[in-house]
Amino acid sequence: MGKQPDISDDYLLNYLDGSLNPEEQNALKQTLISNQRAKERLEELRTIHTFLKSVRIEETSKNFTERVINRLHQPQSSGYLTRNGILLLAGALLTIGLASLLLSSGMFDTVSSINLNQLGIPNTYFERNLPAIPFNGRLIVNVVILANIALAFIVLDRTVLKPWFERRREMHQM
Amino acid sequence: MTTEQEFAIIDQVLAGHQFAYAELVDQYKNYGFTLALKILNDRAEAEEATQDAFVKAYHHLKDFNRNSKFSTWFYRIVFNTAVSYKRKQKGVLQSIEKTDVRLYAESQSQLEKDDKKKFITAAMAILNEADRLALTLFYLKEHSLEEIAEITGMQPNTVKVRIHRARQRLADELTRLLKKEALTL
């Protein structure tokens, strides 16, 4: 059997779409009689074409329009999220500011340990003096500040920057 | 509904007659829902996304510049909204291989083994949302290639090519799936 000429998928799809003129259609039909590979490929593409042609308009539920109209003036949930996020962000910044202020005033420099004997627990329960727990106030406050900075960045991204960029993108796409 | 009638309704809505919007919703809800369903493959989510799209369109109606049909502008919003929903869907990155396994299980017990429709539905998963939507719009035959480009965000001169390539990929994938099934028989 001689080598069969290739017929491109584009050409076959144009045939299925009815984009070929009558002469081209007849020529293709003649070619398909002897070109088994093209015939098989046409059938593969025709299966897809027939399936896609069967696409039909789906129907929404009965009270769809009513629900849309009811939602038109409902507050957008993202508004609440943004407000809460901004409050959380303000809280984190306030904590960072206060902690930094107290830290710079040297408030945590003098406290280096917690003496359990000074807690007022009656020593009838203990035979020996309770130990003093080493305590680095500066380190703990620094960790709190760092955690709040991380929290502030996350909140800023999720509730302010991301919604803002999404709105901008939507506006741009409309 | 003619374009002039649509614009008249839009004018009424912008003038504060909110209930006039119901006419636009009634006109485009089924088509919009069909497009969302093609992307999401879930009726409840598609309906939610379509409602969201209508609410967004309402709030941005003053930005509609009337250079295109309302439907083209609205279906673009449906597309963007459905794609956002898709990103939020759990297990969105379900691979075609996983789909095959589920389909084989179904095909063994419930379905006819030569049911190509199921395999094409599975094969559709290899296409991206824009290609899937372009195919749907193309076969519904209500939009020009330029309008399909506007809705899906494609370049107008590449829409036809993308539709051809999408069908080629579907045909290839269907052949692969059928061969795979034949091997399991």
Interface residues (C-beta under 8 A of the other chain):
Chain A: D9 D10 L13 R41 E44 L45 T47 I48 H49 F51 L52 K53 V55 R56 I57 E58 E59 T60 S61 F64 T65 R67 V68 I69 R71 L72 H73 E170 M171 Q173 M174
Chain B: Q18 F19 Y21 A22 V25 D26 K29 N30 Y31 F33 T34 L37 R43 E47 T50 Q51 F54 V55 K56 Y58 H60 D63 F64 W73 R76 I77 N80 K116 K117 I120 L135 T136 F138 Y139 L140 G153 H164 R167 Q168 L170 A171 L174 T175
